[in-house]
């Protein structure tokens, strides 16, 4: 079905706005490091052989990298 170019432009604008709204909702759900780490410790997974301090350092490195990656995505949008 061939649509009017103006109608297609409106539909594209709506899709972009929906995607942007979704991203903003995801950013609002970012937890603090402490909350995320406590959730990680409470998660029953494989037994840990490292101390909590060592696990904390490794988790923090990954958490910071993930946050920086999200910031980079926002700047590129």
N, CA, C and O atoms as a Tinker XYZ file with bonds, in Angstrom:
   308  protein
     1  N      0.843000   -1.174000    0.000000    73     2
     2  CA     0.000000    0.000000    0.000000    64     1     3
     3  C      0.888000    1.238000    0.000000    63     2     4     5
     4  O      1.754000    1.380000    0.863000    81     3
     5  N      0.685000    2.112000   -0.938000    73     3     6
     6  CA     1.463000    3.338000   -1.038000    64     5     7
     7  C      0.778000    4.403000   -0.198000    63     6     8     9
     8  O     -0.409000    4.688000   -0.360000    81     7
     9  N      1.564000    4.985000    0.707000    73     7    10
    10  CA     1.002000    6.003000    1.573000    64     9    11
    11  C      1.485000    7.374000    1.135000    63    10    12    13
    12  O      2.458000    7.513000    0.394000    81    11
    13  N      0.801000    8.339000    1.598000    73    11    14
    14  CA     1.157000    9.732000    1.348000    64    13    15
    15  C      2.510000   10.015000    2.006000    63    14    16    17
    16  O      2.719000    9.606000    3.148000    81    15
    17  N      3.435000   10.700000    1.329000    73    15    18
    18  CA     4.742000   10.999000    1.929000    64    17    19
    19  C      4.627000   11.770000    3.241000    63    18    20    21
    20  O      5.431000   11.578000    4.153000    81    19
    21  N      3.639000   12.629000    3.330000    73    19    22
    22  CA     3.447000   13.382000    4.573000    64    21    23
    23  C      3.034000   12.440000    5.711000    63    22    24    25
    24  O      3.500000   12.574000    6.842000    81    23
    25  N      2.156000   11.491000    5.394000    73    23    26
    26  CA     1.721000   10.503000    6.389000    64    25    27
    27  C      2.903000    9.645000    6.847000    63    26    28    29
    28  O      3.037000    9.352000    8.035000    81    27
    29  N      3.755000    9.244000    5.907000    73    27    30
    30  CA     4.948000    8.469000    6.248000    64    29    31
    31  C      5.865000    9.259000    7.166000    63    30    32    33
    32  O      6.433000    8.704000    8.107000    81    31
    33  N      6.013000   10.547000    6.899000    73    31    34
    34  CA     6.864000   11.398000    7.744000    64    33    35
    35  C      6.313000   11.478000    9.158000    63    34    36    37
    36  O      7.073000   11.425000   10.125000    81    35
    37  N      4.982000   11.607000    9.289000    73    35    38
    38  CA     4.372000   11.645000   10.618000    64    37    39
    39  C      4.574000   10.322000   11.354000    63    38    40    41
    40  O      4.855000   10.308000   12.552000    81    39
    41  N      4.432000    9.235000   10.646000    73    39    42
    42  CA     4.616000    7.920000   11.269000    64    41    43
    43  C      6.056000    7.746000   11.737000    63    42    44    45
    44  O      6.292000    7.215000   12.822000    81    43
    45  N      7.018000    8.186000   10.935000    73    43    46
    46  CA     8.425000    8.103000   11.321000    64    45    47
    47  C      8.697000    8.968000   12.553000    63    46    48    49
    48  O      9.426000    8.549000   13.452000    81    47
    49  N      8.128000   10.152000   12.601000    73    47    50
    50  CA     8.287000   11.034000   13.755000    64    49    51
    51  C      7.732000   10.372000   15.019000    63    50    52    53
    52  O      8.357000   10.432000   16.078000    81    51
    53  N      6.572000    9.747000   14.910000    73    51    54
    54  CA     5.979000    9.058000   16.060000    64    53    55
    55  C      6.859000    7.904000   16.533000    63    54    56    57
    56  O      7.024000    7.704000   17.737000    81    55
    57  N      7.424000    7.143000   15.594000    73    55    58
    58  CA     8.317000    6.036000   15.971000    64    57    59
    59  C      9.542000    6.555000   16.710000    63    58    60    61
    60  O      9.967000    5.961000   17.701000    81    59
    61  N     10.108000    7.650000   16.238000    73    59    62
    62  CA    11.287000    8.233000   16.907000    64    61    63
    63  C     10.942000    8.698000   18.320000    63    62    64    65
    64  O     11.708000    8.472000   19.257000    81    63
    65  N      9.788000    9.347000   18.468000    73    63    66
    66  CA     9.377000    9.831000   19.780000    64    65    67
    67  C      9.139000    8.675000   20.742000    63    66    68    69
    68  O      9.495000    8.764000   21.918000    81    67
    69  N      8.548000    7.604000   20.261000    73    67    70
    70  CA     8.329000    6.425000   21.105000    64    69    71
    71  C      9.660000    5.827000   21.544000    63    70    72    73
    72  O      9.812000    5.450000   22.706000    81    71
    73  N     10.631000    5.733000   20.625000    73    71    74
    74  CA    11.943000    5.185000   20.962000    64    73    75
    75  C     12.651000    6.073000   21.971000    63    74    76    77
    76  O     13.281000    5.573000   22.903000    81    75
    77  N     12.555000    7.374000   21.796000    73    75    78
    78  CA    13.204000    8.300000   22.724000    64    77    79
    79  C     12.567000    8.206000   24.109000    63    78    80    81
    80  O     13.265000    8.226000   25.123000    81    79
    81  N     11.245000    8.103000   24.147000    73    79    82
    82  CA    10.556000    7.959000   25.426000    64    81    83
    83  C     10.962000    6.679000   26.132000    63    82    84    85
    84  O     11.110000    6.664000   27.354000    81    83
    85  N     11.144000    5.606000   25.377000    73    83    86
    86  CA    11.579000    4.336000   25.968000    64    85    87
    87  C     12.970000    4.498000   26.579000    63    86    88    89
    88  O     13.219000    4.039000   27.694000    81    87
    89  N     13.888000    5.160000   25.839000    73    87    90
    90  CA    15.247000    5.367000   26.359000    64    89    91
    91  C     15.221000    6.186000   27.633000    63    90    92    93
    92  O     15.941000    5.880000   28.584000    81    91
    93  N     14.408000    7.214000   27.662000    73    91    94
    94  CA    14.337000    8.055000   28.863000    64    93    95
    95  C     13.807000    7.261000   30.044000    63    94    96    97
    96  O     14.290000    7.421000   31.164000    81    95
    97  N     12.812000    6.399000   29.805000    73    95    98
    98  CA    12.299000    5.570000   30.899000    64    97    99
    99  C     13.368000    4.617000   31.405000    63    98   100   101
   100  O     13.433000    4.346000   32.604000    81    99
   101  N     14.212000    4.100000   30.510000    73    99   102
   102  CA    15.276000    3.188000   30.930000    64   101   103
   103  C     16.310000    3.922000   31.768000    63   102   104   105
   104  O     16.810000    3.372000   32.749000    81   103
   105  N     16.640000    5.153000   31.401000    73   103   106
   106  CA    17.621000    5.935000   32.146000    64   105   107
   107  C     17.102000    6.230000   33.543000    63   106   108   109
   108  O     17.876000    6.225000   34.501000    81   107
   109  N     15.810000    6.487000   33.677000    73   107   110
   110  CA    15.235000    6.768000   34.983000    64   109   111
   111  C     15.316000    5.565000   35.902000    63   110   112   113
   112  O     15.266000    5.713000   37.123000    81   111
   113  N     15.441000    4.372000   35.328000    73   111   114
   114  CA    15.472000    3.152000   36.136000    64   113   115
   115  C     16.881000    2.766000   36.562000    63   114   116   117
   116  O     17.053000    1.713000   37.175000    81   115
   117  N     17.889000    3.567000   36.266000    73   115   118
   118  CA    19.257000    3.224000   36.638000    64   117   119
   119  C     19.373000    3.254000   38.156000    63   118   120   121
   120  O     18.960000    4.213000   38.808000    81   119
   121  N     19.929000    2.211000   38.690000    73   119   122
   122  CA    20.101000    2.115000   40.138000    64   121   123
   123  C     21.444000    2.701000   40.533000    63   122   124   125
   124  O     22.344000    2.851000   39.706000    81   123
   125  N     21.561000    3.028000   41.804000    73   123   126
   126  CA    22.861000    3.441000   42.318000    64   125   127
   127  C     23.761000    2.203000   42.354000    63   126   128   129
   128  O     23.284000    1.069000   42.307000    81   127
   129  N     25.043000    2.439000   42.436000    73   127   130
   130  CA    25.970000    1.314000   42.498000    64   129   131
   131  C     25.654000    0.424000   43.696000    63   130   132   133
   132  O     25.637000   -0.801000   43.580000    81   131
   133  N     25.407000    1.043000   44.840000    73   131   134
   134  CA    25.148000    0.263000   46.059000    64   133   135
   135  C     23.923000   -0.636000   45.889000    63   134   136   137
   136  O     23.954000   -1.808000   46.264000    81   135
   137  N     22.852000   -0.090000   45.328000    73   135   138
   138  CA    21.638000   -0.894000   45.121000    64   137   139
   139  C     21.894000   -2.037000   44.148000    63   138   140   141
   140  O     21.470000   -3.169000   44.377000    81   139
   141  N     22.594000   -1.728000   43.058000    73   139   142
   142  CA    22.882000   -2.762000   42.057000    64   141   143
   143  C     23.780000   -3.849000   42.646000    63   142   144   145
   144  O     23.563000   -5.035000   42.398000    81   143
   145  N     24.775000   -3.453000   43.416000    73   143   146
   146  CA    25.685000   -4.439000   43.998000    64   145   147
   147  C     24.973000   -5.304000   45.031000    63   146   148   149
   148  O     25.192000   -6.514000   45.083000    81   147
   149  N     24.132000   -4.701000   45.845000    73   147   150
   150  CA    23.384000   -5.490000   46.833000    64   149   151
   151  C     22.440000   -6.472000   46.148000    63   150   152   153
   152  O     22.272000   -7.601000   46.610000    81   151
   153  N     21.823000   -6.046000   45.048000    73   151   154
   154  CA    20.981000   -6.975000   44.281000    64   153   155
   155  C     21.820000   -8.118000   43.730000    63   154   156   157
   156  O     21.378000   -9.267000   43.713000    81   155
   157  N     23.016000   -7.807000   43.285000    73   155   158
   158  CA    23.915000   -8.832000   42.742000    64   157   159
   159  C     24.304000   -9.836000   43.833000    63   158   160   161
   160  O     24.314000  -11.043000   43.591000    81   159
   161  N     24.622000   -9.341000   45.022000    73   159   162
   162  CA    25.000000  -10.242000   46.115000    64   161   163
   163  C     23.827000  -11.113000   46.551000    63   162   164   165
   164  O     24.010000  -12.269000   46.933000    81   163
   165  N     22.613000  -10.548000   46.490000    73   163   166
   166  CA    21.423000  -11.297000   46.898000    64   165   167
   167  C     20.977000  -12.307000   45.855000    63   166   168   169
   168  O     20.166000  -13.187000   46.146000    81   167
   169  N     21.508000  -12.184000   44.628000    73   167   170
   170  CA    21.111000  -13.073000   43.543000    64   169   171
   171  C     21.749000  -14.442000   43.746000    63   170   172   173
   172  O     22.975000  -14.549000   43.776000    81   171
   173  N     20.941000  -15.491000   43.885000    73   171   174
   174  CA    21.530000  -16.818000   44.064000    64   173   175
   175  C     22.095000  -17.336000   42.744000    63   174   176   177
   176  O     21.350000  -17.730000   41.846000    81   175
   177  N     23.389000  -17.328000   42.647000    73   175   178
   178  CA    24.040000  -17.803000   41.421000    64   177   179
   179  C     25.090000  -18.832000   41.777000    63   178   180   181
   180  O     24.966000  -19.555000   42.765000    81   179
   181  N     26.104000  -18.886000   40.975000    73   179   182
   182  CA    27.206000  -19.808000   41.237000    64   181   183
   183  C     27.898000  -19.420000   42.538000    63   182   184   185
   184  O     27.945000  -18.241000   42.888000    81   183
   185  N     28.429000  -20.394000   43.250000    73   183   186
   186  CA    29.124000  -20.072000   44.502000    64   185   187
   187  C     30.337000  -19.187000   44.227000    63   186   188   189
   188  O     31.070000  -19.397000   43.260000    81   187
   189  N     30.531000  -18.212000   45.078000    73   187   190
   190  CA    31.643000  -17.277000   44.917000    64   189   191
   191  C     32.843000  -17.758000   45.721000    63   190   192   193
   192  O     32.717000  -18.121000   46.890000    81   191
   193  N     33.993000  -17.755000   45.089000    73   191   194
   194  CA    35.210000  -18.157000   45.796000    64   193   195
   195  C     36.030000  -16.947000   46.202000    63   194   196   197
   196  O     36.972000  -17.078000   46.983000    81   195
   197  N     35.691000  -15.762000   45.685000    73   195   198
   198  CA    36.430000  -14.542000   46.012000    64   197   199
   199  C     35.772000  -13.847000   47.199000    63   198   200   201
   200  O     34.613000  -14.102000   47.527000    81   199
   201  N     36.536000  -12.969000   47.830000    73   199   202
   202  CA    35.985000  -12.211000   48.949000    64   201   203
   203  C     35.004000  -11.161000   48.415000    63   202   204   205
   204  O     35.022000  -10.828000   47.230000    81   203
   205  N     34.158000  -10.650000   49.296000    73   203   206
   206  CA    33.201000   -9.627000   48.879000    64   205   207
   207  C     33.901000   -8.382000   48.355000    63   206   208   209
   208  O     33.407000   -7.734000   47.432000    81   207
   209  N     35.058000   -8.040000   48.944000    73   207   210
   210  CA    35.799000   -6.859000   48.471000    64   209   211
   211  C     36.269000   -7.045000   47.034000    63   210   212   213
   212  O     36.173000   -6.125000   46.221000    81   211
   213  N     36.772000   -8.224000   46.726000    73   211   214
   214  CA    37.238000   -8.494000   45.368000    64   213   215
   215  C     36.065000   -8.520000   44.392000    63   214   216   217
   216  O     36.161000   -7.977000   43.291000    81   215
   217  N     34.971000   -9.143000   44.786000    73   215   218
   218  CA    33.782000   -9.185000   43.949000    64   217   219
   219  C     33.265000   -7.764000   43.722000    63   218   220   221
   220  O     32.837000   -7.413000   42.622000    81   219
   221  N     33.313000   -6.955000   44.780000    73   219   222
   222  CA    32.864000   -5.559000   44.683000    64   221   223
   223  C     33.687000   -4.783000   43.661000    63   222   224   225
   224  O     33.123000   -4.035000   42.862000    81   223
   225  N     35.000000   -4.943000   43.668000    73   223   226
   226  CA    35.871000   -4.232000   42.710000    64   225   227
   227  C     35.548000   -4.633000   41.286000    63   226   228   229
   228  O     35.459000   -3.781000   40.402000    81   227
   229  N     35.371000   -5.919000   41.057000    73   227   230
   230  CA    35.071000   -6.406000   39.707000    64   229   231
   231  C     33.685000   -5.929000   39.254000    63   230   232   233
   232  O     33.507000   -5.508000   38.111000    81   231
   233  N     32.715000   -6.002000   40.158000    73   231   234
   234  CA    31.370000   -5.561000   39.816000    64   233   235
   235  C     31.359000   -4.070000   39.523000    63   234   236   237
   236  O     30.705000   -3.621000   38.581000    81   235
   237  N     32.086000   -3.301000   40.333000    73   235   238
   238  CA    32.119000   -1.854000   40.136000    64   237   239
   239  C     32.745000   -1.494000   38.785000    63   238   240   241
   240  O     32.279000   -0.573000   38.115000    81   239
   241  N     33.775000   -2.198000   38.390000    73   239   242
   242  CA    34.402000   -1.933000   37.092000    64   241   243
   243  C     33.401000   -2.155000   35.959000    63   242   244   245
   244  O     33.326000   -1.349000   35.032000    81   243
   245  N     32.648000   -3.221000   36.028000    73   243   246
   246  CA    31.641000   -3.495000   35.011000    64   245   247
   247  C     30.493000   -2.508000   35.051000    63   246   248   249
   248  O     29.987000   -2.100000   34.006000    81   247
   249  N     30.076000   -2.120000   36.243000    73   247   250
   250  CA    28.976000   -1.174000   36.399000    64   249   251
   251  C     29.357000    0.186000   35.825000    63   250   252   253
   252  O     28.575000    0.796000   35.096000    81   251
   253  N     30.553000    0.658000   36.152000    73   251   254
   254  CA    31.026000    1.950000   35.638000    64   253   255
   255  C     31.145000    1.904000   34.118000    63   254   256   257
   256  O     30.762000    2.856000   33.438000    81   255
   257  N     31.667000    0.819000   33.586000    73   255   258
   258  CA    31.791000    0.681000   32.133000    64   257   259
   259  C     30.412000    0.720000   31.476000    63   258   260   261
   260  O     30.244000    1.347000   30.429000    81   259
   261  N     29.440000    0.067000   32.071000    73   259   262
   262  CA    28.086000    0.071000   31.525000    64   261   263
   263  C     27.461000    1.455000   31.543000    63   262   264   265
   264  O     26.811000    1.850000   30.575000    81   263
   265  N     27.644000    2.193000   32.621000    73   263   266
   266  CA    27.108000    3.552000   32.724000    64   265   267
   267  C     27.780000    4.457000   31.692000    63   266   268   269
   268  O     27.109000    5.245000   31.025000    81   267
   269  N     29.098000    4.345000   31.560000    73   267   270
   270  CA    29.805000    5.165000   30.564000    64   269   271
   271  C     29.345000    4.835000   29.159000    63   270   272   273
   272  O     29.234000    5.727000   28.317000    81   271
   273  N     29.078000    3.575000   28.897000    73   271   274
   274  CA    28.580000    3.168000   27.588000    64   273   275
   275  C     27.215000    3.806000   27.304000    63   274   276   277
   276  O     26.962000    4.261000   26.188000    81   275
   277  N     26.349000    3.837000   28.302000    73   275   278
   278  CA    25.036000    4.473000   28.137000    64   277   279
   279  C     25.183000    5.968000   27.898000    63   278   280   281
   280  O     24.474000    6.536000   27.067000    81   279
   281  N     26.097000    6.609000   28.618000    73   279   282
   282  CA    26.319000    8.059000   28.409000    64   281   283
   283  C     26.810000    8.296000   26.985000    63   282   284   285
   284  O     26.386000    9.252000   26.337000    81   283
   285  N     27.686000    7.448000   26.500000    73   283   286
   286  CA    28.215000    7.608000   25.141000    64   285   287
   287  C     27.092000    7.449000   24.111000    63   286   288   289
   288  O     27.056000    8.169000   23.114000    81   287
   289  N     26.178000    6.508000   24.354000    73   287   290
   290  CA    25.046000    6.328000   23.441000    64   289   291
   291  C     24.161000    7.569000   23.424000    63   290   292   293
   292  O     23.696000    7.987000   22.364000    81   291
   293  N     23.925000    8.165000   24.603000    73   291   294
   294  CA    23.074000    9.344000   24.672000    64   293   295
   295  C     23.696000   10.507000   23.915000    63   294   296   297
   296  O     22.982000   11.250000   23.242000    81   295
   297  N     25.014000   10.682000   24.010000    73   295   298
   298  CA    25.680000   11.777000   23.304000    64   297   299
   299  C     25.650000   11.563000   21.799000    63   298   300   301
   300  O     25.647000   12.529000   21.036000    81   299
   301  N     25.627000   10.304000   21.365000    73   299   302
   302  CA    25.634000   10.017000   19.937000    64   301   303
   303  C     24.248000   10.078000   19.319000    63   302   304   305
   304  O     24.121000   10.089000   18.095000    81   303
   305  N     23.214000   10.117000   20.138000    73   303   306
   306  CA    21.842000   10.145000   19.590000    64   305   307
   307  C     21.522000   11.484000   18.975000    63   306   308
   308  O     20.418000   11.684000   18.470000    81   307
